[in-house]
Amino acid sequence: MITRILPVSDAGSAEGRAAIREAARVIRDGGLVAFPTETVYGLGANALDGRAVARIFEAKQRPLNDPLILHVANLADLTNLTDLTAASDATNLKPLVAVLTRAFWPGPLTLVLPRGQNVPPIVSAGLDTVAVRMPNHPVAQALIRAGGVPIAAPSANRFGHVSPTTAQHVLDDLDGRIDLVLDGGATPIGVESTVLDLTADPPRILRPGGVTREQIERALAKIEERLAVSDWRSLTAQSPHTMPLPSPGMLPSHYAPRAKLVLCRDTDNLLTRRDNFATHGLKTGLLILESQREACDNLHPQFVLGETLSDVARNLYAGLRALDSAGVDVILATEVPRSGLGEAIADRLARAAAKAVETEGNCDHD
């Protein structure tokens, strides 16, 4: 299979509209299209076509027990994709959906809801729930509207690998395995959406992401609702290879580069570890903040993420991929505070480092 690339610098331009029409045709015909969202690039198929959805799992080599997220362009699509009357307390569910979609859609918040009969079970790993979100990206929105169907889309990368934030990242993983890539440039947020389970009472975060816990808590306070205290940190599946997962991104080891990722307490710890790895002949790359640049001035290869949490989130996956491309054996990064957007960043780093934690007994980790 030859994977085509169509540039879409402006979804409203003549060139952009033509590219989106072609991508929509591929979707309707049962093909696979990678497209940008505000979080990462997604690998999309017609969510109502079970055979097309199965191609996503095949292309990514993704296990069937890991559910997908449905992407919609209109709030009215929830009527056909979910069954809000199936909840144990539908009276409370509808106000929850209303307040959260009003606050965060379109945007990086995925809601887990009772699955409607129109959604093939393969989308949800056979569960009676379905994850739905409305992306806040002009290319994604235009593609969904042009296709006329909801689009099932995980991240457009090999399963378990670093998520893609550019079209080139998609090609690095999936060239020849999918039909088309819409190149809309780098994604602005850089980490995946927050997944919020509304079928639980109280609602619980299954995956932290682009909408922060604090933002959700403020929105829920308007209807005197609260988040579960225990959520994603205690919900990693005990049998991830056999049991359906409640949400994408919940495997202990995920988002992982080829190189071993090791998390450090601070800059001094990072420099000490680099010396130790160098002593053992290992090529070590540094994933650092702007404020660490001076201390690491003559140490290469390195990738500077920026300084703010938004900078770090936006550049995290690109940095991991760049250091992998430099051929390093080990990537060192410092931990980030688990607050605000840092909760999602810390989650991605911890899961990406899980393989290293298994083999490095002296690593500091969560």
Secondary structure, DSSP 4 states (H G I P E B T S, - for coil): -PPEEEE-S-TTSHHHHHHHHHHHHHHHTT--EEEE-SSSEEEEEETT-HHHHHHHHHHHT--TTS--EEE-S-GGGHHHHB-GGGSTTHHHHHHHHHHHHHHHSSSSEEEEEEBPTTS-GGGGTT-SEEEEE----HHHHHHHHHHTS-EE--BSSSTTBPPPSSHHHHHHHHTTTSSEEEE--S-SS-SPPEEEESSSSS-EEEE--SS-HHHHHHHHHTTT----SS-GGG---SSTTTSPPSSTT-SSS-SB-SSEEEEESSHHHHHHHHHHHHHTT--EEEEE-GGGTTTTTT--SEEE--SSHHHHHHHHHHHHHHHHHTT-SEEEEE---SSTTHHHHHHHHHHHTHHHHHH-TT----
